[in-house]
Amino acid sequence: MMVSITFDVEHDCPPYLTTTRGMEKGLPKLLDLMAEKRVRATFFFTAEMAKRFPQLVKRVIDEGHELGSHNYNHERLDKLSRDEGRKAIEKSLEVLRGFDDVVSFRAPNLQFPNYYYDVLEKNGILVDSSKATYKGYREGVKFFGNVLEVPASTTSSVIRLPWRFQRIIHSRLKEPRVYFAHPWEFVPMQKEKIRWDCRFNTGDKAIELLGMIIDHYRSQGARFFTMREYYDLYGKLKRE
């Protein structure tokens, strides 16, 4: 069984807030949890957050996780012209590759017009995770040119549902099971003026539930993949 834990590392709950409590408090908690559970994850950073919190980028890399791009400052690619989107992607990679090799990308809000696959390929991106099965994508893991698409399986709020509901959802997902969340979900957001689904069970409860997901899959003998590892696996199969 193939499972991935991924994080979209951005300022708090865009477009509603501009604070960075998730970076200051949430991301360190997540890294502590990943270390405790011995899971390597993929962290898709916006370049803006990487510039403001370089010590957290360094910790991600030093602890064996994968660094990916979440665009420059959370720009939605479907709201930009193709040229504007290309420039934002390239700017993000210029910043992030100052920290480490970056070969994975996820578009903000999982909004990714297909013509950007060519942009990613020309900029050395090997894996994209911008499509989502819960948004109707049905093609599974697939190469678009030389870029491997590994779609997200569920919306991030699923990981904060009560466990009795989560178990039903997990059992119905197809492989690979790709989960994503945001650092701001792991600090208390109940008093913020944001959507209800962005507030419930945030903070320590979210940490507890994510730990339960990891334990659930480990008890079933699952292997946890980073995005780069999917490329290594599926790229080998493609060459054969």
C-alpha positions as CSV (number, residue, x, y, z in Angstrom):
1,M,0.0,0.0,0.0
2,M,1.3,3.4,-1.0
3,V,0.6,6.4,1.1
4,S,1.9,10.0,1.1
5,I,1.7,12.8,3.7
6,T,2.2,16.2,2.1
7,F,2.0,19.7,3.4
8,D,1.2,23.0,1.5
9,V,3.4,25.4,3.4
10,E,1.9,28.9,3.1
11,H,0.7,31.9,5.2
12,D,-2.4,31.3,7.3
13,C,-5.6,30.3,5.4
14,P,-5.3,32.3,2.2
15,P,-7.0,34.4,1.0
16,Y,-8.7,35.2,4.4
17,L,-5.6,35.9,6.5
18,T,-2.1,37.2,6.1
19,T,-0.7,36.0,9.5
20,T,1.9,33.3,9.8
21,R,1.0,31.4,13.0
22,G,1.1,28.2,11.1
23,M,4.7,28.7,10.3
24,E,5.7,29.9,13.7
25,K,3.8,27.2,15.7
26,G,2.2,24.7,13.4
27,L,5.1,23.6,11.2
28,P,7.5,22.8,14.1
29,K,4.7,20.6,15.6
30,L,4.4,18.8,12.3
31,L,8.1,18.2,12.0
32,D,8.1,16.9,15.6
33,L,5.3,14.5,14.7
34,M,7.0,13.3,11.5
35,A,10.2,12.6,13.5
36,E,8.2,10.7,16.2
37,K,6.4,8.6,13.6
38,R,9.5,8.2,11.4
39,V,7.7,9.4,8.3
40,R,9.3,11.3,5.4
41,A,6.9,13.8,3.9
42,T,6.9,16.3,1.1
43,F,6.6,20.0,2.0
44,F,5.5,22.2,-0.8
45,F,6.7,25.7,0.3
46,T,5.7,29.0,-1.2
47,A,8.9,30.9,-1.9
48,E,7.7,33.8,0.2
49,M,7.4,31.6,3.3
50,A,10.8,30.0,2.6
51,K,12.4,33.5,2.4
52,R,10.8,34.5,5.7
53,F,11.4,31.3,7.6
54,P,14.7,29.8,6.2
55,Q,15.5,28.0,9.4
56,L,12.3,25.9,8.9
57,V,13.2,25.1,5.3
58,K,16.6,23.9,6.6
59,R,15.0,21.8,9.2
60,V,12.7,20.1,6.6
61,I,15.7,19.2,4.5
62,D,18.0,18.2,7.4
63,E,15.4,15.8,8.7
64,G,15.2,14.0,5.4
65,H,11.9,15.4,3.9
66,E,11.4,16.5,0.4
67,L,11.2,20.2,-0.5
68,G,8.7,21.1,-3.3
69,S,7.3,24.3,-4.7
70,H,3.8,25.8,-3.9
71,N,4.4,28.7,-6.2
72,Y,5.9,32.1,-5.2
73,N,3.3,33.7,-3.0
74,H,0.3,31.4,-3.4
75,E,-0.7,32.8,-6.7
76,R,-3.6,30.9,-8.3
77,L,-2.4,29.8,-11.7
78,D,-6.0,29.8,-13.2
79,K,-6.2,33.5,-12.3
80,L,-3.0,34.4,-14.2
81,S,-2.0,34.6,-17.8
82,R,0.2,31.7,-18.9
83,D,3.2,34.0,-19.0
84,E,2.4,35.5,-15.5
85,G,2.1,31.9,-14.2
86,R,5.3,30.8,-15.8
87,K,7.2,33.7,-14.2
88,A,5.7,33.0,-10.7
89,I,6.7,29.3,-11.0
90,E,10.2,30.2,-12.2
91,K,10.6,32.8,-9.4
92,S,9.6,30.2,-6.8
93,L,12.1,27.7,-8.1
94,E,14.9,30.2,-8.1
95,V,14.3,30.8,-4.4
96,L,13.7,27.3,-3.3
97,R,16.6,25.8,-5.3
98,G,18.8,28.0,-3.2
99,F,18.0,25.6,-0.4
100,D,17.9,22.2,-2.1
101,D,17.1,20.4,-5.3
102,V,13.4,20.9,-6.1
103,V,11.7,18.5,-8.5
104,S,8.0,18.6,-7.2
105,F,5.3,21.1,-7.6
106,R,1.7,21.7,-6.3
107,A,-0.4,24.6,-7.5
108,P,-2.2,26.7,-4.9
109,N,-5.9,25.8,-4.4
110,L,-5.1,22.8,-6.7
111,Q,-6.0,24.9,-9.7
112,F,-3.7,23.8,-12.5
113,P,-4.5,24.4,-16.2
114,N,-2.9,21.6,-18.2
115,Y,-0.8,23.9,-20.3
116,Y,1.5,24.4,-17.3
117,Y,2.8,20.8,-17.6
118,D,5.1,22.1,-20.4
119,V,6.2,25.0,-18.1
120,L,7.1,22.5,-15.3
121,E,9.0,20.2,-17.7
122,K,11.0,23.0,-19.1
123,N,12.0,24.0,-15.6
124,G,13.1,20.6,-14.4
125,I,10.0,19.6,-12.4
126,L,9.5,15.8,-12.5
127,V,6.4,15.4,-10.3
128,D,3.2,17.4,-10.0
129,S,0.5,16.9,-7.4
130,S,-1.9,19.6,-8.4
131,K,-4.8,17.5,-9.6
132,A,-7.3,16.0,-7.1
133,T,-9.5,12.9,-7.3
134,Y,-12.0,14.6,-5.0
135,K,-12.3,17.4,-7.6
136,G,-13.1,15.0,-10.4
137,Y,-9.7,14.0,-11.8
138,R,-10.0,10.4,-12.8
139,E,-6.8,9.6,-14.8
140,G,-4.8,8.4,-11.8
141,V,-1.0,8.5,-11.7
142,K,0.0,9.4,-15.2
143,F,2.8,11.0,-17.2
144,F,2.0,14.3,-19.0
145,G,5.1,14.5,-21.2
146,N,7.9,13.9,-18.8
147,V,6.0,15.2,-15.7
148,L,4.4,12.6,-13.5
149,E,1.0,13.6,-12.1
150,V,0.3,12.1,-8.6
151,P,-3.1,13.4,-7.6
152,A,-4.2,14.3,-4.1
153,S,-6.8,12.0,-2.7
154,T,-8.9,14.1,-0.3
155,T,-9.4,17.7,0.8
156,S,-7.2,18.7,3.7
157,S,-10.2,19.0,6.1
158,V,-10.7,15.2,6.0
159,I,-7.8,14.7,8.3
160,R,-9.6,16.7,11.0
161,L,-12.9,14.8,10.9
162,P,-13.8,12.5,13.8
163,W,-12.0,9.2,13.5
164,R,-15.2,7.2,13.0
165,F,-15.9,9.1,9.8
166,Q,-12.3,9.2,8.7
167,R,-12.0,5.4,8.8
168,I,-14.8,5.0,6.2
169,I,-13.2,7.5,3.9
170,H,-9.7,6.0,4.1
171,S,-11.0,2.5,3.3
172,R,-12.6,3.8,0.0
173,L,-9.6,5.6,-1.4
174,K,-7.6,4.2,-4.3
175,E,-3.8,4.0,-4.3
176,P,-1.7,5.9,-4.0
177,R,-3.4,7.6,-1.1
178,V,-2.1,11.2,-1.1
179,Y,-3.1,13.3,1.9
180,F,-2.3,17.0,2.3
181,A,-2.7,19.6,5.0
182,H,-1.4,23.1,5.9
183,P,0.7,24.2,8.9
184,W,-2.1,26.6,9.9
185,E,-4.5,23.7,10.5
186,F,-2.3,22.7,13.5
187,V,-2.8,25.9,15.4
188,P,-6.2,26.9,16.9
189,M,-8.2,28.7,14.3
190,Q,-11.6,28.5,15.9
191,K,-11.8,32.3,16.6
192,E,-10.7,33.4,13.2
193,K,-13.2,34.9,10.7
194,I,-12.7,32.1,8.1
195,R,-14.8,29.4,6.6
196,W,-16.2,26.8,9.1
197,D,-14.4,23.9,7.5
198,C,-11.1,25.7,8.0
199,R,-11.8,26.2,11.7
200,F,-13.1,22.9,13.1
201,N,-10.7,20.6,15.0
202,T,-7.7,22.8,14.3
203,G,-4.8,22.9,16.8
204,D,-3.6,20.0,18.9
205,K,-6.6,17.8,17.9
206,A,-5.5,18.0,14.3
207,I,-2.0,16.8,15.4
208,E,-3.6,13.9,17.2
209,L,-5.8,12.9,14.3
210,L,-2.9,13.0,11.8
211,G,-0.9,10.8,14.1
212,M,-3.8,8.3,14.1
213,I,-3.8,8.3,10.3
214,I,-0.1,7.4,10.2
215,D,-0.6,4.7,12.8
216,H,-3.6,3.3,10.9
217,Y,-1.6,2.9,7.8
218,R,1.5,1.6,9.5
219,S,-0.5,-1.1,11.1
220,Q,-1.5,-2.2,7.6
221,G,2.1,-2.4,6.4
222,A,1.8,0.7,4.2
223,R,4.9,2.4,2.7
224,F,5.1,6.1,2.9
225,F,6.3,7.8,-0.3
226,T,7.6,11.3,-1.1
227,M,6.7,12.7,-4.4
228,R,10.2,12.2,-5.8
229,E,10.0,8.5,-4.9
230,Y,6.9,8.1,-7.1
231,Y,8.9,9.4,-10.0
232,D,11.7,7.0,-9.3
233,L,9.1,4.1,-9.2
234,Y,6.9,5.0,-12.1
235,G,9.8,6.4,-14.2
236,K,11.5,3.0,-14.0
237,L,8.3,1.3,-15.0
238,K,7.9,3.7,-18.0
239,R,11.4,3.0,-19.1
240,E,10.8,-0.8,-19.0
